[in-house]
Amino acid sequence: MAAGREPHGSLYDTIVVGAGIQGSFAAYHLAKRGQETLLLEQFPLPHSRGSSHGQSRIIRRAYPQEHYALMMAESYQLWERLEAEAGTRLYRQTGMLVLGADTDPEFQRYCQSLERHGVPGERLTPEALCGRFPGIRPHGGEAAVSDGTAGILHADRALRAVQDAFRRCGGALRDGHKVTDIKPGVVVTVTTSGGVYRAKSLVITAGPWTNQLLAPLGLQLPLQTLRINICYWPEKVPGAYGLSAHFPCFLALRTSQAQHHIFGLPSSEYPGLVKICYHWGSPADPEERDRAPEASADVQILRDFVSKYLPGLVPEPAVVEHCMYTNTPDEDFILDRHPTFSNIVIGAGFSGHGFKLAPVVGRLLSQLSAGEEPSYTMEPFRLRRFSALPPAAL
Ligand SMILES: Cc1cc2nc3c(=O)[nH]c(=O)nc-3n(C[C@H](O)[C@H](O)[C@H](O)COP(=O)(O)OP(=O)(O)OC[C@H]3O[C@@H](n4cnc5c(N)ncnc54)[C@H](O)[C@@H]3O)c2cc1C
């Protein structure tokens, strides 16, 4: 697929590598501000081998970290703008419950953040939670706090919408173009399986493949790629946990049985099946993500959770799909310039929570690429927080 303008002498302002949700939004913001932009994707689109495929992602204002809570206010507006431009619905409000022990400091941080930002919602005691949502049994005596603005993003539709909007702004998208070499310089030369392209700046948003692209540029980031099992659990009474029953998304905080969060969404993509996932997986190379998985500890943790907390679901997944997380050690994103080549910008390490924030991430990457002052503090996202980065080996 090829579309969009060829710039004079085929020198683009910016090339973006990777047409997942982050690269697609970065390319869209660049093209919207009049930059000649080329978006390169290794696989024919659409594909399901990275992190941005599938029909649903949770969007929420609830964030214990202030930097994300601030960005989310704008992110909702940008999603709404894309909906209007695309003329299609990308977001469905469902609300979300954060489940945790009242005394858990993380639970309290969620409550405080929601209150500080005036997000509509309420706190529910375990008894009130049972009364309001009979499908949830707070097995460990958990309380809940709700985020009334939360909901579901229609992920596949959103990805297509932003890529279409990018093309409408004159951007060029070439899929089936794997980047095999990057030559840094004032003009960056990018070799792909389909041709050689040149640009004044480069944005790398290659998801779990990021370190492969950065190795020849003398940089290896502390990224861990994880294969996530996306499990769909049958409802005993069809629809009981569905959108029409007003069942919300939920986020269950860590317990002694589950060292990572568990999140769920009302049944929608597969009628009668509820998507519930563990916010962790098994280390895996993205090229091997479709290898038949061994028995997974995370699915056992989910079975245990479903049988204790969600009495209306069968505690055995009927469908298991896969997706990749690319995690940083602190689970904060990496949004920064390459330490040696300042016209190469990196967006990586979205640590399983980047979809909802992609409109703002894309804008920040476009600002970094254009040499502008980014609109948010970049401290949490800088490379230098990893003091022991492997030295450049150019
Ligand atoms: C199971 C699961 C559930 C999630 N739930 C949520 C949620 O509820 N809410 C939320 O906000 N986030 C969620 N996330 C996280 C979110 O989906 C990711 O943070 C986001 O999709 C990351 O996007 P990306 O563009 O960085 O990566 P990707 O989507 O992987 O995109 C990278 C792209 O780069 C391309 N590429 C790589 N190398 C090359 C090359 N050499 N040449 C050309 N192209 C290349 C790849 O093919 C790929 O298309 C979830 C993720 C998973 C896996």
The ligand as an SDF file (V2000), in Angstrom:
LIG
                    3D

 53 58  0  0  0  0  0  0  0  0999 V2000
   -3.1900   -7.6340   25.9870 C   0  0  0  0  0  0  0  0  0  0  0  0
   -2.9540   -6.1500   26.0100 C   0  0  0  0  0  0  0  0  0  0  0  0
   -3.8610   -5.3370   26.6360 C   0  0  0  0  0  0  0  0  0  0  0  0
   -3.6460   -3.9670   26.7020 C   0  0  0  0  0  0  0  0  0  0  0  0
   -4.5880   -3.1920   27.3070 N   0  0  0  0  0  0  0  0  0  0  0  0
   -4.4240   -1.8480   27.3220 C   0  0  0  0  0  0  0  0  0  0  0  0
   -5.4400   -1.0320   27.8650 C   0  0  0  0  0  0  0  0  0  0  0  0
   -6.4810   -1.5220   28.3230 O   0  0  0  0  0  0  0  0  0  0  0  0
   -5.2570    0.3180   27.8410 N   0  0  0  0  0  0  0  0  0  0  0  0
   -4.1270    0.8910   27.3290 C   0  0  0  0  0  0  0  0  0  0  0  0
   -4.0180    2.1240   27.3540 O   0  0  0  0  0  0  0  0  0  0  0  0
   -3.1460    0.1290   26.7890 N   0  0  0  0  0  0  0  0  0  0  0  0
   -3.2710   -1.2170   26.7740 C   0  0  0  0  0  0  0  0  0  0  0  0
   -2.3130   -2.0210   26.2180 N   0  0  0  0  0  0  0  0  0  0  0  0
   -1.0520   -1.4050   25.7480 C   0  0  0  0  0  0  0  0  0  0  0  0
   -1.1220   -0.8130   24.3790 C   0  0  0  0  0  0  0  0  0  0  0  0
   -1.8710   -1.6180   23.5100 O   0  0  0  0  0  0  0  0  0  0  0  0
    0.3180   -0.6100   23.8930 C   0  0  0  0  0  0  0  0  0  0  0  0
    0.9910    0.2200   24.8280 O   0  0  0  0  0  0  0  0  0  0  0  0
    0.3990    0.0320   22.5330 C   0  0  0  0  0  0  0  0  0  0  0  0
   -0.3900   -0.6710   21.6000 O   0  0  0  0  0  0  0  0  0  0  0  0
    1.8570    0.0650   22.0570 C   0  0  0  0  0  0  0  0  0  0  0  0
    1.8860    0.5690   20.7390 O   0  0  0  0  0  0  0  0  0  0  0  0
    3.2170    0.6950   19.9080 P   0  0  0  0  0  0  0  0  0  0  0  0
    2.8610    1.4870   18.7060 O   0  0  0  0  0  0  0  0  0  0  0  0
    4.3180    1.1790   20.7890 O   0  0  0  0  0  0  0  0  0  0  0  0
    3.6420   -0.8080   19.5400 O   0  0  0  0  0  0  0  0  0  0  0  0
    3.1640   -1.7780   18.3550 P   0  0  0  0  0  0  0  0  0  0  0  0
    1.7020   -1.7970   18.2360 O   0  0  0  0  0  0  0  0  0  0  0  0
    3.8520   -3.0770   18.5690 O   0  0  0  0  0  0  0  0  0  0  0  0
    3.7150   -1.0940   17.0440 O   0  0  0  0  0  0  0  0  0  0  0  0
    5.0440   -1.1610   16.6500 C   0  0  0  0  0  0  0  0  0  0  0  0
    5.0440   -1.3450   15.1480 C   0  0  0  0  0  0  0  0  0  0  0  0
    6.3630   -1.2350   14.6470 O   0  0  0  0  0  0  0  0  0  0  0  0
    6.4930   -2.1210   13.5680 C   0  0  0  0  0  0  0  0  0  0  0  0
    7.9120   -2.3700   13.3330 N   0  0  0  0  0  0  0  0  0  0  0  0
    8.7900   -2.9470   14.1910 C   0  0  0  0  0  0  0  0  0  0  0  0
   10.0010   -3.0710   13.6040 N   0  0  0  0  0  0  0  0  0  0  0  0
    9.8980   -2.5520   12.3650 C   0  0  0  0  0  0  0  0  0  0  0  0
   10.8170   -2.4230   11.2840 C   0  0  0  0  0  0  0  0  0  0  0  0
   12.0740   -2.8580   11.3680 N   0  0  0  0  0  0  0  0  0  0  0  0
   10.3650   -1.8520   10.1430 N   0  0  0  0  0  0  0  0  0  0  0  0
    9.0920   -1.3960   10.0400 C   0  0  0  0  0  0  0  0  0  0  0  0
    8.1790   -1.5370   11.0320 N   0  0  0  0  0  0  0  0  0  0  0  0
    8.5690   -2.1010   12.1800 C   0  0  0  0  0  0  0  0  0  0  0  0
    5.7560   -3.3450   14.0730 C   0  0  0  0  0  0  0  0  0  0  0  0
    5.4480   -4.2630   13.0580 O   0  0  0  0  0  0  0  0  0  0  0  0
    4.5480   -2.7320   14.7350 C   0  0  0  0  0  0  0  0  0  0  0  0
    3.4620   -2.5970   13.8470 O   0  0  0  0  0  0  0  0  0  0  0  0
   -2.4890   -3.4000   26.1220 C   0  0  0  0  0  0  0  0  0  0  0  0
   -1.5760   -4.2060   25.4600 C   0  0  0  0  0  0  0  0  0  0  0  0
   -1.8070   -5.5780   25.3910 C   0  0  0  0  0  0  0  0  0  0  0  0
   -0.8000   -6.4310   24.6890 C   0  0  0  0  0  0  0  0  0  0  0  0
  1  2  1  0
  2  3  1  0
  2 52  2  0
  3  4  2  0
  4  5  1  0
  4 50  1  0
  5  6  2  0
  6  7  1  0
  6 13  1  0
  7  8  2  0
  7  9  1  0
  9 10  1  0
 10 11  2  0
 10 12  1  0
 12 13  2  0
 13 14  1  0
 14 15  1  0
 14 50  1  0
 15 16  1  0
 16 17  1  0
 16 18  1  0
 18 19  1  0
 18 20  1  0
 20 21  1  0
 20 22  1  0
 22 23  1  0
 23 24  1  0
 24 25  2  0
 24 26  1  0
 24 27  1  0
 27 28  1  0
 28 29  2  0
 28 30  1  0
 28 31  1  0
 31 32  1  0
 32 33  1  0
 33 34  1  0
 33 48  1  0
 34 35  1  0
 35 36  1  0
 35 46  1  0
 36 37  1  0
 36 45  1  0
 37 38  2  0
 38 39  1  0
 39 40  1  0
 39 45  2  0
 40 41  1  0
 40 42  2  0
 42 43  1  0
 43 44  2  0
 44 45  1  0
 46 47  1  0
 46 48  1  0
 48 49  1  0
 50 51  2  0
 51 52  1  0
 52 53  1  0
M  END
$$$$
